[in-house]
Amino acid sequence: MKKERGLLIVLSGPSGVGKGTVCGALRKQDTDILYSVSATTRSPREGEIDGVNYFFKTRDDFEEMIKNDQLLEWAEYVGNFYGTPVDYVEKTLSEGKDIILEIEVQGALKVREKFAEGVFIFLMPPSLAELRNRIVNRGTETEDLINNRMTVAKDEIEMMDKYDYVVENDEVHLAVERIKAIVISEHCRKDRLIEKYQQLVEAE
Amino acid sequence: MKKERGLLIVLSGPSGVGKGTVCGALRKQDTDILYSVSATTRSPREGEIDGVNYFFKTRDDFEEMIKNDQLLEWAEYVGNFYGTPVDYVEKTLSEGKDIILEIEVQGALKVREKFAEGVFIFLMPPSLAELRNRIVNRGTETEDLINNRMTVAKDEIEMMDKYDYVVENDEVHLAVERIKAIVISEHCRKDRLIEKYQQLVEAE
C-alpha cells in the first residue's frame, strides 16, 4: 500500500499573537508532530538556543543559503531575515511524518506557492487591543516599533483569506487543542485518503 | 456580531460499519452536538425506543410526510423507508448549534444537494471482511440478506468520493475522537470565520 505523505502544517499569524508560546505548548504534548527549525539573522532572545529555537545566522551566511536555494521560504521582517531550511521538511514529509512550521505571514504565503497541499493555520488575537498588550508586555520593543508592528499586524490579518484555518489564541491550551484537532481532521480528509480506500475495495 | 450558524454533520457509511455504535458512543461524551432523530418504517430492534433511536412510522404515515415535504431526505433501503424530519434540523442550525445526522449513504447524498456546506463524514470498515463479520454478528440477517448488504456496501464505498472526510471505524473510541476533532476543526475553517474577523479589524 502506498505510504501516505506527512502533513506540512504552517502556523502563522501577526507578530505578538503568541505563535512561539502556542508552538511551545504543543511541543510539550504527546503528539507525533515534528518541528521545523527556522534560520534567522535576528539576535537570540533570553533562553533561546541555537539549533533548537532557531538557527542563528550572520547576514552573510543567510545570503549564502538564499543563493544556494537551501531555503523553502525567506523574508525580511522588521530588519531581520527569517527562513526555512528545505532539507529537513522534505525528508520528514516523504517519511510520512507531519511537520509544523511556525513562521511569519510573509513566509507562510511563499510556502503556499510551493506546498499548496499544506495545512495553513492563522493564529488570531482575541482583539487588536489584546495584540498590542502582548507586544507591549514582551518588553523588547520601543513605542515606534510597537506602532510599526500594529500597522503590519492589521495588514497581515487581512491576509487570513489565504489560509485554511483561523485559530483564536484566547487561551493557549484552547489554541493547542484546536491545532491538534485540525491535524487529526486533516488526516481524515477524503482527498488524502481516497487512494488508500480504493485499494481496499479492489483488493476484495 | 452576526451569529455563526451551527454545523450540519452527516455521519454515513455502509450498513454494518457501526454508525449507530459510534454515534451512541459520541452521545455519551460531553459535547455540544445535538442529535437528529430519523423516521423509519423498519421494525424496532431490541432496546430501540420510539422518538429516541428513530420515529417508527407506518408506511402510510411515512408517505404522508413525503407528500407534505416534511423530510429533508428519505430513501428506501432493503425494503424499508428512512428519512430525516426537516424542522428540528433547521431550527438547531439557526440557533447556532451543531447537529449530527446518522443516515444511510443514499440519504446522505440527497442531504448534500440541499446542504452543500454540511460536513459529510464517511465511516469506513477496516476491511470488507471485517464488515461482513459485523453484519453476520448482528445476527438479524439471513445469508441472502448478508450477501445483498455486501454488494450494496461495495457500491456505497465507491461513493466516498462525495464526502469530505473518511473515518476508519477500527476502534469505536478512535472513530469518536476523529469525529470530535473534525467538528472542532470545521469550526476553525477560514471560510466559516472570515466574516467574524473582518468585523474585528474594522471595529478598530
Interface residues (C-beta under 8 A of the other chain):
Chain A: I121 F122 M124 S127 L128 K154 I157 E158 M160 D161 Y163 D164 Y165 V166 V167 E177 R178 K180 A181 I182 I184 S185 E186 C188 R189 K190 L193 I194 Y197 L200 V201 E204
Chain B: I121 F122 M124 S127 L128 K154 I157 E158 M160 D161 Y163 D164 Y165 V166 V167 E177 R178 K180 A181 I182 I184 S185 E186 C188 R189 K190 L193 I194 Y197 L200 V201 E204
